[in-house]
C-alpha cells in the first residue's frame, strides 16, 4: 500500500511538473509573440539570394519579436512587379516591396505605389541626404538607398598587372576575354566609363550618357567584340572568372565580395571616379491593407543594427554612422563603398532618368546591335 501511494504521488508530481512546464512554455510563446500587431501578417517581396538570406536571418526574427506580426518573405527578381500588376486591384500580393529604379520608375508613374507617411519612418532622418536627393523620395513614393556598386572584377592568375581602370577592358589583349552584364543599365555605363578613360576624361561618364547618348552607344558597338560573355546572373560571372573562361569584366559588388572571401584567385577594384550605384528603394503597393505595418518595417530596415548586418554581408549603406563603423571593421568594404562625408556628397546612382526617358531606343539598340552583332 505505501509503495502504491508513493508511486501515485510520484506520478502526480510528475504530471504536475509536465503540466507546469507546458503552461510556462505556452506563456513564454505568447509573451514572445505578443506585440501591437499580434495576429497580423505582412508579405514582403525581397531579392532572391543574399538579400533574402539577410532578411530571413536578421530582419524577420527581430521584427516579429518587436511587433508580434508574422513575416512572409517572397523572393524573386523582376517578376515581383509583374505579379503586382496582374493581381486584383484591391488584393496586392505584397505589402512591402524592394524595387530597383529600372522597373520602379515606370511603376510609380502607373500609380502602383502608395505615398509614405514619414511619421512612421523616423529613421529616415538618419539617412545621409545625397542618397535620398531624388524625386522618388521627395515625392514620397519610396525610400531610396545605394545598393551594389559597379565593380571591376578579374582573375589574378590571368593578368600580368591587376586592372585598376575601366578603359583597360578595351585593350587588344582582352579582346573576346571579358564578361559584361547583359542588362544595359549597368553595362552601357561601363562602356561610358571606358570611353571617358580612353579620352583621359575620368569622371565624365554620367555626363556622356546624359548629353551624348548616341556616342556612347556607338562606342559600345565598336567594342562589343571584346565581350566573350554577356552574363545573366552574378553566379554565371563568378564561375566564368573562377574557371578562367574570361579574364575580367563588370560585376555586382555584394555577391562578388562573398566570392572574393572564398576564392583567392579573384580580384576586384572600384575606380572612385565614375563610381556608380544601383538605386533600390522600399515601397508600398497602393492597395496594401497593412500600410502602417509596412512603414514600421521600413523604419526597422533603416535602423543602425539592421543596416550594419547588411553591410557585413556585402552591401552599402545610406547611414553615415553605420558606414564609418563598417569601414573600421573591413578594409575591403572601406575601399569600395562610401564611408566619409566627402564620399557621400559625391555619390552617384546610374543615370536612371536618362535611361527612363530613352528606354525604348536604348533597349532596342542594345538588344539588336550590341548584345548581337546587328
C-alpha positions in Angstrom: 0.0 0.0 0.0 2.7 2.5 0.9 4.5 1.7 -2.4 1.3 2.3 -4.3 0.8 5.6 -2.6 4.4 6.6 -3.3 4.1 5.7 -6.9 0.8 7.6 -7.2 2.5 10.5 -5.5 5.4 10.4 -8.0 3.0 10.1 -10.9 1.0 13.1 -9.6 4.1 15.2 -9.1 5.5 14.2 -12.5 2.2 15.1 -14.2 2.1 18.4 -12.3 5.7 19.2 -13.4 4.8 18.3 -17.0 1.7 20.5 -17.0 3.5 23.3 -15.3 6.3 23.1 -17.9 3.8 23.2 -20.8 1.9 26.0 -19.2 5.1 28.1 -18.8 6.2 27.2 -22.3 2.9 28.3 -23.6 3.1 31.5 -21.7 6.6 32.2 -23.0 5.4 31.6 -26.5 2.6 34.1 -26.0 5.0 36.6 -24.5 7.4 36.0 -27.3 4.7 36.6 -29.9 3.0 39.4 -28.1 3.1 42.8 -29.7 1.0 45.6 -31.0 0.4 43.7 -34.3 0.0 40.2 -32.9 -2.2 38.2 -35.3 -1.2 40.3 -38.3 0.8 39.1 -41.3 2.9 41.1 -43.6 4.0 39.9 -47.1 7.4 41.3 -48.3 8.9 41.0 -51.7 12.7 40.6 -51.5 15.5 39.8 -53.9 16.4 36.1 -54.0 19.8 35.1 -52.8 21.9 37.1 -50.4 19.3 39.8 -49.8 16.7 37.2 -48.9 19.1 35.4 -46.6 19.9 38.5 -44.7 16.2 39.4 -44.4 15.4 35.9 -43.2 18.2 35.7 -40.7 18.4 39.2 -39.3 15.2 41.2 -40.1 12.5 38.7 -39.7 13.2 37.4 -36.1 13.7 40.9 -34.8 10.7 42.4 -36.5 8.4 39.5 -35.4 9.6 39.8 -31.8 9.1 43.6 -31.8 5.7 43.8 -33.4 4.2 40.3 -32.9 3.4 40.2 -36.6 4.2 37.2 -38.8 6.5 38.0 -41.8 6.2 36.2 -45.1 9.1 36.7 -47.5 8.5 36.3 -51.2 11.9 36.0 -53.0 12.3 36.8 -56.7 13.7 39.3 -59.2 12.0 41.4 -61.8 8.9 39.2 -61.7 7.7 40.9 -58.5 6.2 43.9 -60.3 4.6 41.6 -62.9 2.8 39.8 -60.1 1.7 43.1 -58.6 0.4 44.4 -61.9 -1.6 41.2 -62.6 -3.1 40.9 -59.1 -6.6 42.1 -58.3 -6.6 45.8 -57.7 -7.7 45.5 -54.1 -5.7 42.5 -53.2 -1.9 43.0 -53.9 0.3 40.0 -53.3 2.8 42.1 -51.2 2.5 44.8 -48.5 6.1 45.9 -49.0 8.5 45.6 -51.9 12.1 46.2 -52.7 12.3 47.7 -56.2 15.0 49.0 -58.5 14.9 52.2 -60.5 14.6 50.5 -63.9 11.3 48.9 -63.1 10.3 51.2 -60.2 10.2 54.5 -62.1 7.5 53.3 -64.6 5.6 51.6 -61.8 5.5 54.9 -59.8 4.1 56.7 -62.9 1.5 54.0 -63.2 0.3 54.7 -59.7 1.2 51.3 -58.3 2.6 52.6 -55.0 1.2 54.4 -52.0 2.7 57.6 -50.6 4.8 57.1 -47.5 3.9 58.6 -44.1 7.3 59.5 -42.9 6.0 60.0 -39.3 6.0 56.2 -39.2 9.6 56.1 -40.5 11.6 58.3 -38.1 14.8 56.5 -39.1 14.7 58.3 -42.4 16.2 61.2 -40.6 19.4 59.2 -40.1 19.9 58.6 -43.8 22.6 60.8 -45.4 20.8 63.3 -47.6 22.6 62.7 -51.0 21.3 59.1 -51.1 17.6 60.3 -51.0 18.1 63.5 -53.0 15.9 62.4 -55.8 12.3 62.7 -57.0 11.3 59.2 -55.8 11.9 60.2 -52.2 10.9 63.8 -52.5 7.5 62.9 -53.9 7.0 60.3 -51.2 7.0 57.2 -53.4 9.8 55.2 -51.7 12.9 55.3 -49.5 15.9 55.1 -51.9 19.4 53.9 -51.0 22.6 52.7 -52.7 23.0 49.0 -53.1 25.5 47.4 -55.5 28.4 49.4 -56.8 29.8 48.7 -60.3 32.9 46.6 -59.7 35.8 45.8 -61.9 36.4 42.1 -61.4 39.2 39.9 -62.7 41.1 36.7 -62.3 44.5 37.4 -60.7 46.1 34.5 -62.5 45.2 35.7 -66.0 46.6 39.3 -65.8 50.2 40.4 -65.7 49.1 43.6 -63.9 45.9 43.9 -62.0 43.5 46.3 -63.8 42.5 49.5 -61.9 40.7 51.5 -64.7 37.7 50.6 -66.8 39.4 51.5 -70.1 41.8 48.6 -69.5 38.9 46.3 -70.6 39.2 47.5 -74.2 42.9 46.8 -74.6 43.7 44.5 -77.5 45.0 41.7 -75.3 41.5 41.4 -73.7 39.6 41.1 -77.0 37.0 38.3 -76.6 38.1 37.8 -73.0 35.8 40.0 -70.9 32.4 39.5 -69.3 29.7 42.2 -69.1 26.2 42.1 -67.6 23.6 41.6 -70.2 21.4 44.4 -68.8 22.2 47.8 -70.3 21.6 49.9 -67.2 25.0 48.7 -65.8 27.0 47.7 -68.9 26.2 50.8 -71.0 27.6 52.8 -68.1 30.6 50.5 -68.1 31.2 51.4 -71.8 30.8 55.1 -70.9 33.5 54.7 -68.2 35.7 53.0 -70.8 35.1 55.9 -73.2 35.8 58.5 -70.6 39.0 56.8 -69.5 40.3 56.3 -73.1 39.8 60.0 -73.7 41.5 60.9 -70.4 38.2 62.3 -69.1 37.7 60.3 -66.0 34.7 61.3 -64.0 32.6 62.3 -67.0 30.7 59.0 -67.7 27.4 60.4 -66.3 27.8 63.5 -68.4 28.5 61.4 -71.6 25.3 59.3 -71.2 23.2 62.3 -70.3 24.4 64.6 -73.1 25.9 62.3 -75.8 23.9 59.0 -75.5 24.3 58.2 -79.2 28.1 58.5 -79.0 28.2 56.1 -76.0 26.0 53.6 -77.9 28.3 53.8 -80.9 31.3 53.3 -78.7 29.7 50.2 -77.2 29.0 48.8 -80.7 32.7 49.4 -81.7 34.0 47.4 -78.7 31.3 44.7 -78.3 33.8 42.1 -79.8 35.8 42.4 -76.6 32.9 40.7 -74.8 33.0 36.9 -74.7 30.3 36.5 -72.0 27.1 38.6 -71.6 26.4 37.2 -68.1 22.8 37.0 -66.9 23.4 36.3 -63.2 26.2 37.1 -60.8 26.9 33.4 -60.3 27.5 33.0 -64.1 30.1 35.7 -64.0 31.8 34.4 -60.8 32.0 30.9 -62.2 33.4 32.1 -65.6 36.1 34.1 -63.8 37.0 31.3 -61.4 37.1 28.7 -64.3 39.3 31.1 -66.3 36.8 31.3 -69.1 37.1 35.0 -69.1 39.8 37.4 -67.7 37.9 40.4 -66.4 34.7 42.4 -66.6 32.0 44.2 -64.6 30.2 42.8 -61.6 27.7 43.5 -58.8 29.5 44.1 -55.5 27.5 42.3 -52.8 27.7 38.8 -54.4 31.3 39.4 -55.5 32.5 40.3 -52.0 31.4 36.9 -50.9 33.2 35.3 -53.8 36.4 37.2 -53.0 36.4 35.7 -49.5 36.1 32.2 -50.9 38.3 32.3 -54.0 41.8 33.6 -53.7 42.3 33.8 -57.4 39.7 36.5 -57.8 40.4 40.2 -57.6 38.4 43.5 -57.6 38.7 47.2 -57.9 36.2 50.0 -57.9 37.7 53.1 -59.6 36.5 56.1 -57.5 35.9 58.4 -60.4 32.8 57.4 -62.3 31.7 55.2 -59.4 28.0 54.3 -59.8 25.5 52.6 -57.6 22.3 50.6 -58.2 19.4 52.6 -56.8 16.9 50.5 -55.0 14.0 51.6 -52.8 11.5 50.2 -50.4 7.9 51.0 -51.4 4.4 50.0 -50.5 1.8 48.8 -53.0 -1.1 51.2 -53.3 -3.8 48.8 -52.1 -1.9 47.2 -49.2 -4.1 46.7 -46.2 -1.1 46.8 -43.9 0.4 50.2 -44.9 1.2 51.3 -41.3 2.9 47.9 -40.5 4.9 48.2 -43.8 6.1 51.6 -42.8 7.2 50.3 -39.5 9.1 47.6 -41.3 10.8 50.2 -43.5 11.8 52.0 -40.3 13.3 48.9 -38.9 15.2 48.2 -42.1 16.9 51.5 -41.7 17.9 51.0 -38.1 21.6 51.0 -37.4 21.5 47.4 -36.3 19.9 46.0 -39.5 22.0 48.3 -41.8 25.2 47.1 -40.2 24.3 43.5 -40.7 23.6 44.1 -44.4 27.0 45.8 -44.7 28.7 42.8 -43.1 27.1 40.7 -45.8 28.5 42.9 -48.7 26.0 45.8 -49.1 26.5 49.5 -49.0 24.6 51.7 -46.6 23.0 55.1 -46.7 23.7 55.9 -43.0 27.0 57.6 -42.4 27.5 56.4 -38.8 27.0 52.8 -39.9 29.4 53.3 -42.8 32.0 54.7 -40.5 31.7 51.7 -38.2 31.9 49.2 -41.1 34.9 50.9 -42.6 36.8 50.2 -39.3 35.8 46.6 -39.4 36.5 45.7 -43.1 39.3 47.3 -45.2 38.0 46.0 -48.5 34.5 47.2 -47.8 36.0 50.6 -47.0 37.9 50.6 -50.3 34.7 50.2 -52.5 31.9 51.9 -50.6 31.3 55.5 -49.4 32.0 56.0 -45.7 33.0 59.7 -45.4 31.1 62.9 -45.8 33.0 63.8 -48.9 32.3 60.4 -50.5 28.6 60.5 -49.7 28.4 64.0 -51.1 29.8 62.8 -54.4 27.7 59.6 -54.5 26.0 58.9 -57.8 23.5 56.3 -59.0 23.4 55.1 -62.5 21.8 57.7 -64.9 18.3 56.3 -64.4 16.5 59.4 -65.5 18.2 59.4 -68.9 17.6 55.7 -69.2 13.9 56.2 -68.4 13.4 58.9 -71.0 15.1 56.9 -73.7 14.3 53.4 -72.6 12.8 52.1 -75.8 15.5 53.5 -78.0 18.3 52.2 -75.8 16.7 48.8 -75.3 16.2 48.2 -79.0 19.7 49.3 -79.9 21.2 47.3 -77.1 19.4 44.1 -78.0 19.8 44.4 -81.7 23.3 45.8 -82.2 25.3 45.3 -79.1 24.2 42.0 -77.5 24.0 40.8 -81.1 26.2 42.0 -83.9 23.4 43.6 -86.0 
